[in-house]
Amino acid sequence: MKLREKLDQLKKPFAKGSKWERFAPAVNAFDTFLFVPNHTTHKGAHIRDAVDLKRTMVTVIIALVPALLYGIYNTGYQYFIQTGEAFTFIDAFLHGAMKILPMIAVSYGVGLAIEFAFAVYRGHEVNEGYLVTGLLIPMIMPVDIPLWMVGLSVAFAVLIAKEAFGGTGMNILNPALTARAFAFFAYPTYMSGNKVWVSEATNVDGVSGETILGSLASGAEVNYSMFEMFSGAIPGSIAETSTLWVLVGAAILIFTGVGSWRIMLGSVLGAAGMGFLFNLWGANALMDFSWMNHLIVGGFAFGVVFMATDPVSAAQTQKGKWIYGILVGVLCILIRVFNPAYPEGVMLAILLMNVFAPTIDYYIIEGNINKRKKRSLKTANIQTA
Amino acid sequence: MSIDIKIRKGLQLNLKGAAANIIKQAPQTNNYALKPTDFHGVFPKLLLKKGQKVKAGQPLFFSKYQDKIKFVSPVSGTLKEVQRGAKRKILNLFIEADSKQVSVKHKLPKLESITAEQVRELLLESGNWPYIKQRPYDVIADPDRSPKAIFISAYATAPLAADLDIVLDGQQEAFQLGIDMLAKLAPKVHLSIPSKGDSILSSIKNCEIHRVNGPHPAGNVGVQIHHIDPVNAGETVWTVGAEDVANIGRFFLNGTFDASRTIAVSGSPVAQPSYYKTTIGASISSILKDAEVDQNMPTRVINGNVLNGDSVAHDGHLGYYNNDLSILPEGNRYRMFGWLPFVGSSIHSMSNTSLSWLFPKRVYAPDTNMNGEERALVVTGEMERVFPMDIYPMQLLKACMSQDIEKMENLGIYEVAPEDFALIDYSSSSKLEAQAIVREALDLMIKEVG
């Protein structure tokens, strides 16, 4: 194993007791990507399952790839269709890639730099969670957002939403959504309106595109077919538009057991139910918008599949996952219909439920505790009787 | 009367090198050792000095904080050496056995009219008491407490675990007598046997028999207690290993301490995995040789099963409680890109990120590699899959880590032992050391609550 020997040679100055010991986590992060380390069990079970956090996180990334690739293509497609230029599939894809790859590079660059710094500072290994967050953040941004805003949002999310709470596994809010919420409230002109969803819309005259939910909120006509909404050939944040490819990702997550099907199904049921109720009410265009269309426009599918299922910020008990999921769906439609200032409800719905998730779990666990206390009292009564 | 218990959550792991149904006599050895570390929480006070003669059944040491509990020598011979570790902690009491065995003989009263007090005194005096453990805390039973029940599991479900029907074959009479004597100490004795097949213990009397079915940890006595009569705050139950019941029975038959042990020697590096009749504390090197353990690769020998046993040196000695001697290849190796999903499905995984779930009957030969590094707790729901109790394992573990005693009590710490968390160790994607966390928490509870 030539490569292995070279690596061991390179790692010598970072070994325990050596000069650069402190920086070992940074070096290990790269090494463990090449090789699963040779660590053996010392306490507890002598054998271990093949799964680890790296494998789990990489599975999520694989699930994100179909939506990302479609998002890259759709960015170019929306641009060319608006300008009216003739284009091929490759042209559209290249146009999108030129826009999106730099965003991903900035997101990973800034985020991982902070993660590495905290790992070295706190003396623990680098957690793989950011690999997912770092890809999610550009995928839920409008395409024309300046790169420095991406960087700033990432820094805010990682520092305030994650590290301030104690790092991976401790955060209350989903970091990727926090980044988007930060950008949304800090730079609203870059995050909403009808000039941001199509590439170059602000620079090229005649190019504009409103999201479907935006059009509905402003009372405009919606000219897209249900198939276009489902396949994703509509303006929107980079990777959120295609319900089809998000569903492929959902299939991967459910098949591998990495994403909670309870949360996904709960959200769909909650949103469908709420949308159906509004359809019955039907007081305005938003309420009249079919409950089925609610499930396939905007970021609903993407948010529910990839963000609501984040195990750290979601409810952690099985029953809790159902309640959490259903409420995400209900709140998402509520916000969409009642608050035209935020046409996209799913981001705020998930963030709000992130905050409530510990409360849901608290009551479910309290039920278990009370059951145990009652059982204890019952036997005590039998003994005294 | 028999009641059925069906366990659904858990994992039945098929490993290579299961012991064949052959019982051999272990090769003769005169090299024995008693390890005070086998008795968690016991501070040994030595009664003998190096070089002194000792009879089988003669106390070697007693527990500093519970001086009624005596620990006796399994054989007669000479106390050759007291091996100490850091802070002069006693690790091993080496005994060189004599060729002629002499035992301490206890006078037994008539068994038909024996009282609970007499049974208790005899067990304490003769060194049989350490066979009895208690819940809560998973330590040797406190003789001053009276338990609400005694639980015995004669169903072993851990990977490669010895089949207790094979171990106890021919010992039924002693087992019955052991049950009869233990029944004096508690209002109820519960015996769990496998529901599949016709267990040789199905006709044992004087106890309530439960037929248990399901994957590991269905055979763990803690899981059975939880489903039969859970431990509430302030209550105590006792547990006794299946073969130890027979050993207690033989004591009441002969009046001498019985340290018999039947072990299954198993694991992928073992060419002739089979059962051996031997004695507690016997040197294992001759057994390993007889079972033809592969000498050409680094291996780990474990006193107990691969999920919760203690590793022991190749020239070490048999533990006090275990019926298993498991041997695993060491996993000191690198795997290039081994973290990729669906790569290396020769390593078992409960997660569907490996293809191993497609072959539920497949037999695996795992090594001791961690298959990853410890990380923060991220994934939820995976612990519940292998924890068949009405307890929230992750929340309990977090309470243990933050040493929140009230929360631990509320979440059910009194009902669990480290071994119940062994599969969580195994399956955790964050490589959490759950058993160690629970053991530490239980020790804290002993100190703070008692």
HADDOCK unambig.tbl for C-alpha pairs under 7 A between the chains (distance, minus, plus):
assign (segid A and resid 33 and name CA) (segid B and resid 337 and name CA) 6.62 0.50 0.50
assign (segid A and resid 34 and name CA) (segid B and resid 336 and name CA) 5.58 0.50 0.50
assign (segid A and resid 34 and name CA) (segid B and resid 337 and name CA) 5.34 0.50 0.50
assign (segid A and resid 35 and name CA) (segid B and resid 334 and name CA) 5.78 0.50 0.50
assign (segid A and resid 35 and name CA) (segid B and resid 335 and name CA) 5.17 0.50 0.50
assign (segid A and resid 35 and name CA) (segid B and resid 336 and name CA) 4.20 0.50 0.50
assign (segid A and resid 35 and name CA) (segid B and resid 337 and name CA) 5.37 0.50 0.50
assign (segid A and resid 35 and name CA) (segid B and resid 338 and name CA) 6.54 0.50 0.50
assign (segid A and resid 36 and name CA) (segid B and resid 334 and name CA) 5.57 0.50 0.50
assign (segid A and resid 36 and name CA) (segid B and resid 335 and name CA) 5.02 0.50 0.50
assign (segid A and resid 36 and name CA) (segid B and resid 336 and name CA) 6.27 0.50 0.50
assign (segid A and resid 36 and name CA) (segid B and resid 337 and name CA) 6.59 0.50 0.50
assign (segid A and resid 36 and name CA) (segid B and resid 338 and name CA) 5.56 0.50 0.50
assign (segid A and resid 36 and name CA) (segid B and resid 339 and name CA) 6.42 0.50 0.50
assign (segid A and resid 36 and name CA) (segid B and resid 371 and name CA) 6.55 0.50 0.50
assign (segid A and resid 36 and name CA) (segid B and resid 372 and name CA) 6.03 0.50 0.50
assign (segid A and resid 37 and name CA) (segid B and resid 334 and name CA) 5.26 0.50 0.50
assign (segid A and resid 37 and name CA) (segid B and resid 372 and name CA) 6.65 0.50 0.50
assign (segid A and resid 38 and name CA) (segid B and resid 331 and name CA) 6.86 0.50 0.50
assign (segid A and resid 38 and name CA) (segid B and resid 332 and name CA) 4.76 0.50 0.50
assign (segid A and resid 38 and name CA) (segid B and resid 333 and name CA) 4.48 0.50 0.50
assign (segid A and resid 38 and name CA) (segid B and resid 334 and name CA) 4.89 0.50 0.50
assign (segid A and resid 38 and name CA) (segid B and resid 369 and name CA) 6.51 0.50 0.50
assign (segid A and resid 39 and name CA) (segid B and resid 332 and name CA) 6.31 0.50 0.50
assign (segid A and resid 39 and name CA) (segid B and resid 369 and name CA) 5.88 0.50 0.50
assign (segid A and resid 39 and name CA) (segid B and resid 370 and name CA) 5.75 0.50 0.50
assign (segid A and resid 40 and name CA) (segid B and resid 331 and name CA) 5.92 0.50 0.50
assign (segid A and resid 40 and name CA) (segid B and resid 332 and name CA) 6.10 0.50 0.50
assign (segid A and resid 40 and name CA) (segid B and resid 368 and name CA) 5.32 0.50 0.50
assign (segid A and resid 40 and name CA) (segid B and resid 369 and name CA) 4.32 0.50 0.50
assign (segid A and resid 40 and name CA) (segid B and resid 370 and name CA) 5.15 0.50 0.50
assign (segid A and resid 41 and name CA) (segid B and resid 368 and name CA) 5.75 0.50 0.50
assign (segid A and resid 41 and name CA) (segid B and resid 369 and name CA) 6.26 0.50 0.50
assign (segid A and resid 41 and name CA) (segid B and resid 370 and name CA) 5.65 0.50 0.50
assign (segid A and resid 44 and name CA) (segid B and resid 308 and name CA) 6.05 0.50 0.50
assign (segid A and resid 44 and name CA) (segid B and resid 422 and name CA) 6.90 0.50 0.50
assign (segid A and resid 44 and name CA) (segid B and resid 425 and name CA) 6.53 0.50 0.50
assign (segid A and resid 44 and name CA) (segid B and resid 433 and name CA) 6.08 0.50 0.50
assign (segid A and resid 44 and name CA) (segid B and resid 435 and name CA) 5.60 0.50 0.50
assign (segid A and resid 44 and name CA) (segid B and resid 436 and name CA) 6.26 0.50 0.50
assign (segid A and resid 45 and name CA) (segid B and resid 306 and name CA) 6.37 0.50 0.50
assign (segid A and resid 45 and name CA) (segid B and resid 307 and name CA) 4.11 0.50 0.50
assign (segid A and resid 45 and name CA) (segid B and resid 308 and name CA) 5.32 0.50 0.50
assign (segid A and resid 45 and name CA) (segid B and resid 422 and name CA) 5.87 0.50 0.50
assign (segid A and resid 45 and name CA) (segid B and resid 425 and name CA) 5.80 0.50 0.50
assign (segid A and resid 45 and name CA) (segid B and resid 426 and name CA) 5.98 0.50 0.50
assign (segid A and resid 46 and name CA) (segid B and resid 306 and name CA) 5.41 0.50 0.50
assign (segid A and resid 46 and name CA) (segid B and resid 307 and name CA) 5.71 0.50 0.50
assign (segid A and resid 46 and name CA) (segid B and resid 368 and name CA) 5.62 0.50 0.50
assign (segid A and resid 47 and name CA) (segid B and resid 306 and name CA) 6.54 0.50 0.50
assign (segid A and resid 47 and name CA) (segid B and resid 307 and name CA) 6.73 0.50 0.50
assign (segid A and resid 47 and name CA) (segid B and resid 366 and name CA) 6.56 0.50 0.50
assign (segid A and resid 47 and name CA) (segid B and resid 367 and name CA) 6.32 0.50 0.50
assign (segid A and resid 47 and name CA) (segid B and resid 368 and name CA) 5.09 0.50 0.50
assign (segid A and resid 47 and name CA) (segid B and resid 369 and name CA) 6.92 0.50 0.50
assign (segid A and resid 47 and name CA) (segid B and resid 426 and name CA) 6.39 0.50 0.50
assign (segid A and resid 48 and name CA) (segid B and resid 370 and name CA) 5.64 0.50 0.50
assign (segid A and resid 48 and name CA) (segid B and resid 371 and name CA) 6.55 0.50 0.50
assign (segid A and resid 48 and name CA) (segid B and resid 426 and name CA) 4.53 0.50 0.50
assign (segid A and resid 48 and name CA) (segid B and resid 427 and name CA) 6.51 0.50 0.50
assign (segid A and resid 49 and name CA) (segid B and resid 348 and name CA) 6.05 0.50 0.50
assign (segid A and resid 49 and name CA) (segid B and resid 349 and name CA) 4.88 0.50 0.50
assign (segid A and resid 49 and name CA) (segid B and resid 350 and name CA) 6.93 0.50 0.50
assign (segid A and resid 49 and name CA) (segid B and resid 371 and name CA) 6.88 0.50 0.50
assign (segid A and resid 49 and name CA) (segid B and resid 426 and name CA) 5.58 0.50 0.50
assign (segid A and resid 49 and name CA) (segid B and resid 427 and name CA) 5.12 0.50 0.50
assign (segid A and resid 50 and name CA) (segid B and resid 347 and name CA) 5.82 0.50 0.50
assign (segid A and resid 50 and name CA) (segid B and resid 348 and name CA) 6.07 0.50 0.50
assign (segid A and resid 50 and name CA) (segid B and resid 349 and name CA) 5.07 0.50 0.50
assign (segid A and resid 50 and name CA) (segid B and resid 371 and name CA) 5.40 0.50 0.50
assign (segid A and resid 51 and name CA) (segid B and resid 349 and name CA) 6.17 0.50 0.50
assign (segid A and resid 51 and name CA) (segid B and resid 351 and name CA) 6.59 0.50 0.50
assign (segid A and resid 51 and name CA) (segid B and resid 429 and name CA) 5.48 0.50 0.50
assign (segid A and resid 52 and name CA) (segid B and resid 371 and name CA) 6.95 0.50 0.50
assign (segid A and resid 52 and name CA) (segid B and resid 372 and name CA) 5.47 0.50 0.50
assign (segid A and resid 52 and name CA) (segid B and resid 429 and name CA) 4.16 0.50 0.50
assign (segid A and resid 52 and name CA) (segid B and resid 430 and name CA) 6.07 0.50 0.50
assign (segid A and resid 53 and name CA) (segid B and resid 429 and name CA) 5.38 0.50 0.50
assign (segid A and resid 53 and name CA) (segid B and resid 430 and name CA) 5.85 0.50 0.50
assign (segid A and resid 54 and name CA) (segid B and resid 339 and name CA) 6.27 0.50 0.50
assign (segid A and resid 55 and name CA) (segid B and resid 339 and name CA) 5.09 0.50 0.50
assign (segid A and resid 55 and name CA) (segid B and resid 340 and name CA) 5.64 0.50 0.50
assign (segid A and resid 55 and name CA) (segid B and resid 341 and name CA) 5.62 0.50 0.50
assign (segid A and resid 59 and name CA) (segid B and resid 341 and name CA) 6.54 0.50 0.50
assign (segid A and resid 127 and name CA) (segid B and resid 375 and name CA) 6.47 0.50 0.50
assign (segid A and resid 168 and name CA) (segid B and resid 376 and name CA) 6.18 0.50 0.50
assign (segid A and resid 169 and name CA) (segid B and resid 376 and name CA) 5.64 0.50 0.50
assign (segid A and resid 169 and name CA) (segid B and resid 377 and name CA) 5.47 0.50 0.50
assign (segid A and resid 169 and name CA) (segid B and resid 378 and name CA) 5.08 0.50 0.50
assign (segid A and resid 255 and name CA) (segid B and resid 352 and name CA) 6.97 0.50 0.50
assign (segid A and resid 256 and name CA) (segid B and resid 351 and name CA) 6.90 0.50 0.50
assign (segid A and resid 256 and name CA) (segid B and resid 352 and name CA) 4.40 0.50 0.50
assign (segid A and resid 256 and name CA) (segid B and resid 353 and name CA) 5.08 0.50 0.50
assign (segid A and resid 257 and name CA) (segid B and resid 351 and name CA) 6.92 0.50 0.50
assign (segid A and resid 257 and name CA) (segid B and resid 352 and name CA) 6.13 0.50 0.50
assign (segid A and resid 311 and name CA) (segid B and resid 378 and name CA) 6.27 0.50 0.50
assign (segid A and resid 311 and name CA) (segid B and resid 379 and name CA) 5.71 0.50 0.50
assign (segid A and resid 311 and name CA) (segid B and resid 380 and name CA) 5.93 0.50 0.50
assign (segid A and resid 312 and name CA) (segid B and resid 378 and name CA) 5.60 0.50 0.50
assign (segid A and resid 316 and name CA) (segid B and resid 380 and name CA) 5.82 0.50 0.50
assign (segid A and resid 369 and name CA) (segid B and resid 410 and name CA) 5.49 0.50 0.50
assign (segid A and resid 369 and name CA) (segid B and resid 411 and name CA) 6.02 0.50 0.50
assign (segid A and resid 376 and name CA) (segid B and resid 232 and name CA) 5.26 0.50 0.50
assign (segid A and resid 376 and name CA) (segid B and resid 233 and name CA) 6.75 0.50 0.50
